[in-house]
């Protein structure tokens, strides 16, 4: 027997919408990730709702209940309904009449099983009514219990409808899968891998970053590497071994997951790799700047003296310093990287004691020279291992200003 999800907070938030549709004479159920995650005991984010109501009927029923509706995807049968500070995508049940890759001729339907057949994985085709009752039109519950990522119907057909499903398969394997990948699904992903070349950079980036954000990215990255799916995406030689060491290091020091650092371990062997990778995946400027070259030189961080480590931490800032310590671990450094990673907690980075007012008090005219002098004094202070106090720094500034 399927469990009930009654009493869940996320379901309570969505009940207003489902009851508004029920008042109009339509069925409505939560579907997809919210139901899957709730059944797995995982956090629930956005809640999508499927309904027998057509878009115009959804709008009429929800507005009659005082809810605001935004026609965000009428062409796809979707209306965004705002309720209790949350946004719910409400989509009319659909069935495929004819498919052309990502494009399909669809018809609205009242058949929940037909709607389920359009979805990607069996565990994503579970529905939950407002009272918490879960329905399973395609037998996805056993797969969910086993954490088995299995395509609905013929895996190759599902993939040809949207080749992004190859990446979604490996991402779900990393996020919620358990054990070896489903054989039929894996075989279809390998046979249909040519379709990955047709995906936009933005869609590839989104799925790859989600995959690298999983607690165990190697569960997805490993099979992709083994079967040759990863190199064409990155256009570089992947390094799953470095990624594995990085993940182990993150766990040892309870570091937050950093998908861009993981991407660096996987694909940034030289500085020349950064620009092409950023362009290939359409990374933002901030993401591009966060990429780190992880090679044997990254491990030399652990050879810094204590004073040099403090100087570098001061210059880099705590976040970047700790990322470099993890990069050293990924590069195969010894054990000192752990001590270096903890340095921001054991040594508080001091603020530079002087300001522009200190220079102006010496009669130095406002302008670029103020900044230049302060930068020179700060460099001297850093080289002193931050030992010079404010009085000594002011004296040094006065001497340099003469």
C-alpha angles and dihedrals in degrees: 000000000000116000122246121243095201115143097027115141094228091052091050089054092053097043093085090062095043092048091049089056092045089053087057091053099260134121118237132180137173112248144182127011097008093056093040094050094044091054090048093048092245128136114279119222124172118008119220119198128205120202143177088229117103115234095263089047091050090053093048094048096045095045089050086059091052096257124139117238128200118194094223099153111011091150088062095039094257130138123178111224120196116214133160092348094308132104120225124192106220114195130185116240109263140186129198117251095176131351131213105180107282090354119076139169105237136183129203114250143176091219111110092192092054089051091049091054090063092062127092111235130025093237089058092056097073119115132202125202124214091264092056097258111147121213125196112193096174105034098259095144096082089050091050092050090050091042088233116158104217128168120235110252118332108008094210092053092049090050094048089055088062123357090203085078088077089064091041089055093056092041092053089046088058096041104043108354125114130198126356118345117265106274098223092047094048092048091052092048091053094046093047097042092113088076091067088077090068096056120105118250090241093057092045091049093050094052095040093052090048090050092050089048092060119109089243107027092168089071086070102024093051097061091040089056094043093054098041099251097120104058096060090051095050096031085218138087105274120226108205090166092064091045089052092053091048093052090050090050092049090054093047092059098029091242120175115256110266110191094188092052088050089050088052091054090049100046117004109090097146138018088253089066095063103073097044092046092048090049094045092053097033091236118186118251090256092051092048091051090050093059111109128200104240110194135120089294090063088067091060088080087083090059093064117114117243091257092048090049091054091048092051093046090052091051098042101038125232097282097052092040092056091046089054090050090054090046088055089054091050090050090058102261120164123253102290091086087079092059090046092049089055094048095100087059096045097041122038112218106239122226116241103259099216130079136183090270089066090059094044090051088062090058096258110151117242112263144082093317090069091060093043093052093047091049090052092049091047091052090051090049092050091050089052086060089250092293099125111097127218094271092052091048092051090050090050090050091051091051093050092047094059 
